[in-house]
Amino acid sequence: MNLKSIIPKHIKLKFRLVKRFLSDINIDFAQANNEKTTLFYSICTIQEIKQGAFYDNKVHNLKVASSKVETIIIYPNEIFSFWKVIGSPLEKNGFKTGRNIIKGKVSEEIGGGLCQLSSIIYFAALKGNLEIIERYNHSVDIYKEDERFTPLGSDATVVYGYKDLRIKNNYNFPIQFSLLFDENKIICKLESEMKIEESTLDFTRNYKENHIEVVTTINSKQHCVSTYKFMELN
């Protein structure tokens, strides 16, 4: 019998959180900040929030999490950590049940839908040519082309305690992510004290026998390769 299969989920999570804590001791993370910093410039990214199951709950979760992201000013060489900003996605922390993809399957979880927030922040970071310290793509491509809210290859899945989105401010001036909601759209602005030239992005698909590889390029330079399994049909 596999020992991991009999260990309770909450024990596994505690172990992962302790492991993360120990490895993060010497990292300079961006913190909530009440200082008034004037950020004159911005790069804008807009995504549609698609209608579907748990739509209202997803919008609620996105707004709760976005309000926390907007308290963070990222100073030079600091690292933005999605989960250090958002905290545990629990009901007691204001989150509701939504749709998540767990181990390649669609399921219902508290805090579901937050991957759209991490994905739009990741996309904005790519546009600003920020340094990506940690990012994971979804394991399975579950969308049809007309259902996508972001290009395949530009997503960033997050799992509390396991998969984080971490972005470093590699500029010599402060930056900040701000979020707005307009009807069925989410708007993410990468704001900065000095102007950042918006990068040209490309997501090139290579179809294999049982998966898709997407090559992400920034200003014609390869950044990463994301691999997705095909969605299994019931």
N, C-alpha and C positions, 0 to 999 in steps of 0.2 A: 504494500500500500504506500502511496506517495504521502510523505509526512505533511507536505504543504496543504494537501487536500483536506486534512482534518483539523488544521489550525483555524480557529474562528477569524472571520474577516476583520473584526475590530482589533484583534491582537496583531494581525499582519500590518494593519494600518499604523498602529502605535510603533511598531518596530521600524517601519519605513520613515515615520516622522522623526524618530530619534536619530536614525541614520542620516537623514537630511540635516537635522539640527547640528550634528557634529561636523558634517562636511561643510556647513555654511558659516562656521564660527568666524573665519577671517575674511568673509566677503562683505563688501561695502554696498548694502542694499539701500535703494531709495526709500524714504520714509514720508509719512504724511507730514505736510508742512503748511503752516498758516501764513508764511511770509508772502507779501505781495510782490510778485515778480512780473514785470511787464514783458510779455512775449508777443512781439509784433508780427511774426510770420507764421504761416501754417501751410501744411499739405493736407488736403481733404480726401477722405475715402467714404463713399456712400454705398450701403448695401440694403437690399430689401429684406425685410423680415417676413418670410413666407408664411402664409396661412396654413393651418393644419392642426393636428391634435395638440392640445395644451398651449395653443397660441397665446392666450391671455397670460398664462403662467410664465411662459417664456419671456414675454415682454416685461412682466414684473421682475423676473430674475435678472434680466439684462439691466434694468434700471437700478435695482438695488446694488448690483456689482459695479455699474458705471459710476454711481455716486461715490464709491470708494476709490476708484481709479483716479477720479478728478482731484482728489486731495493730494496726489503725489506729484512733486516736482523732482525731476531726475537731473541731478547735477553731474558735471563731467566725471566720467569713470565710475559712476554709480550704476547699479544693476536693478532694473525693474523686474520683480518676480510677481507673476500673476497671483499665485496662491498666498504669498506673504501680504499682498494687498487685500485680497478678497476674504481670506480666512476660510474656515471650514464651511462648506455649503449645506448648512443644516436648517431645519425649520425654525429653530430657536434664534437663528441669525437672520431670519426674514425671508428665507427662500422657500419656494413652492415646488411641487412635483412637475417635472417636465420630461421631455424625450432626450435620451442619451444613447450613445452607441457603446456598448460594453462587450469586449471580446468579439467584435465584428457583428453583433446583433443589436437591434433596436430594443431598448427597454425603457422603463419608467424609473426615474431617480429624483430625489430631492436636489434642486439646483440644476435640473436639466435645461439645456439650451445655452449654457454659458460658453460653449465652444464657439458660438458666433461672435461673442465679445472677444475671446482670445484670438480668433481668426482675423477679425478686422483690425485689432491692434498689431498683429503680426504683419498683415498686409501693409498697414501704415508704416511700420518699421522698415519693411523692405523698400518702400517708396523713398524713405528718408535715408536709406543705406546705413542703417544702424547695425551694430554688431549683434548677431543673434547667438546667444550663449546656449540656449536650450529650446528645442521645439520638436514636436512630434506631429506627424500627419496622421489622419485617421487610417485605420488598417484596411477599411473596405470603402469603396465608392458606392454609396447608396442612392445617388441622385441621377435623375434624368437631366438632360441639358437645360430644359426650361425650368427645372426645380432648383438650380444652383443659386446660392446667394453670394458665392465667391468662386473664382476660377479654380478648377482642379489643380492642386499643387500649392495653393495659397492658404490652406487651412492650417489650424494649429489646435489639436485636441489637447485637453487638459483633464487630468484625473488627480483629485486631491491626494497628496502624499506620494504619488507615483510619477505623474507626468506634469511638468510645469512649463510655462512659457517665460523665458528669461531673456531680457534685452539690455544691452549695455549702451550707455550714452558715450559714444566715442568722439563726441565733439567737445570743444572747450568752452561751451556755454550751456545753460540749462534748457531742458526740453520738458514737455508735458503732453499727455494724451487727454483730450477733452472729448466728451460724448454728448450728442444731441439726438433727440427722437422726434421725427416728423411723420405723423400718420403711421404708415407701415415701413418706415425707413429708419435705419440707424446711421448716424453720421459720426465718423471719427476724425478728429483733427490732431495731427502731430504739430504742436505749437513749439516755437523756438525763439530765442532771443535774437539770433542772427539767421539770415536766410539760408535754408537748405535747398539745394537743387534737387528737384524731384527726379528719381531714377526711372529709367526705362526698364520695365519688367517683361519677361516672356516666360510662358509655361508650355513647354513642348512635350507632347505625349508620345510615348513609344509603347505600342501594344505588343504584349508578349502572349504566350499561350494561355496562362491563367492569371495574369496580372497586368497592371498598367504602370509604367515608369514615367514620371513627370520630371523633366529637367527644368529647374528654375534658374534663369539667368538674370543678372542685374547689370545693366549697361553692357550687355553682350558678354559678360563674364559669368561662367557657371558658378552658382551659389550652392545648390544642393540637388539631390535626387530624392523624390518621394515615391514610394511604392504602394500601390493599392490592389487588393484582391478584388475580383469581380463579385458583385452582390449575388448571393445564392437565391435562386427563385424557388418559392415553395410550390 
